[in-house]
Amino acid sequence: MARTTDNADAQALAGYIDASPSPFHAVAEAGRRLADNGYQQVDELDPPAMQPDRGFVIRDGSLVAWADVDGQADDFRLIGAHTDSPNLRVKPRPDQDRAGVRQLALEPYGGLLLNSWLGRDLGLAGRVALADGRVLLVRTATPVLHLPQLAIHLDREVNTKGLLVDPQRHTAPIWGLGASRDGDFANWVAQTLVGDGAEAGDVVAWDLMTHDFAPSAIVGADHELLSAPRLDNLCSSWAAVEALLGTNRGMIALWDHEEIGSTSNRGAASPLVESVLERLVPAPSERRRLLARGTCASSDMAHGTHPNFAERHEPNHPITLGGGPVIKSNVNQRYATDARSAQVFAAACERAGTAIQWYAHRADIPCGSTIGPITAGQLGISVVDVGAPMLAMHAARELMATEDVEFLRRALTSFLDVSGSS
């Protein structure tokens, strides 16, 4: 039986994902959406006095936004998500050639599924730093890279044993023909991405990464599925922004660098949220009270039960696509959920009219983690780890139910708005 959702939320998420091929683009898009709805961007170098009631700060690939925080001493709510996704990133001196083709040396970022990047047309996106001090947001207008599969005639056991993809030797995509010289890529960046007569010497450095160039798509016989890159975790980032705009209450933090441990100037282990809270609630005692009585929903995507590999999942905790938001639990604090924080989110889902699912990892397989435990330790706030169910996590392309996009938005909106409006 076909589901009744009109897919408006899934379509909106797809638009956000396609506009956000890098964390820098993701926060720029989120900031634009906030500004269009009356939120004021604050420069971290500005004096802390007279902060707007509704505002946001952008630091590189991270964003913190808030609304009416000083009026929430008894029920402060924070949503945390992350803007980065596993991919392949360009090394500082990437030019190389072999067998008559020009290649780029790339470096894996995060725990990506390497084989999922083979055979795809790839774009480049990120930012470029110039000698005059400017830092530009850039992306290619067309696919420029391709990482070809090895023909089955040269790897007859590919469907049984198979050739392992080596991150050093096998991840250099082709981007042209002929011999490559040192500086070719920098010259191309200057001419193609920077423009305005820029030369290779004007380009000092870059943070450039690959992305699947195919746009997000609603798929399935009844249009029930969203196939897209970077669902982990742009789905949660989009839903967090929509929840804040839907309530004008609470705080959201969209972090970079979650996929590599969060230890950076803009990761969840940084003092970014603390510095914003210091501006909004200057008195230390009131700030501590705010956090002590508050709750954070660490929203990151959840593993749906894979129908072809059901044995890899905890048998008593099946997770269904389209089954609603997931509360994630791990007694070793890979997820920060406890009984109290779980109750808070479960109550939000009940107000929003969404079902909930409970995720636990198999005890004989190492469990992943999120910003949840880091946020709990950094801020001393109660945290519940939640997310929308999906398949193919950390692949170049991932899959989820369109209905779960709406369910997550409604649940997070209800979480921020304790009165129950969603």
Secondary structure, DSSP 8 states (H G I E B T S, - for coil): -------HHHHHHHHHHHT-SSHHHHHHHHHHHHHHTT-EE--TTS-SSS--SEEEEEETTEEEEEESGGG-TTS-EEEEEE----EEEEEEEEEEEETTEEEEEEEEESS--GGGGTT-EEEEEEEEEETTS-EEEEE-SS--EE-----GGG-TTTTTT-----TTTS---EEEES---TTHHHHHIIIIII-TT--GGGEEEEEEEEEE-S--EEESTTS-EEEETTHHHHHHHHHHHHHHHHH--EEEEEES-GGGTS-STTSTTSSHHHHHHHHH---HHHHHHHHHT-EEEEE--EE---TT-GGGS-TT----TTS--EEEE-TTSSS---HHHHHHHHHHHHHHT---EEEE--TTS-----HHHHHHHHH--EEEEEE-EEBSTTSSSEEEEHHHHHHHHHHHHHHH-TT---
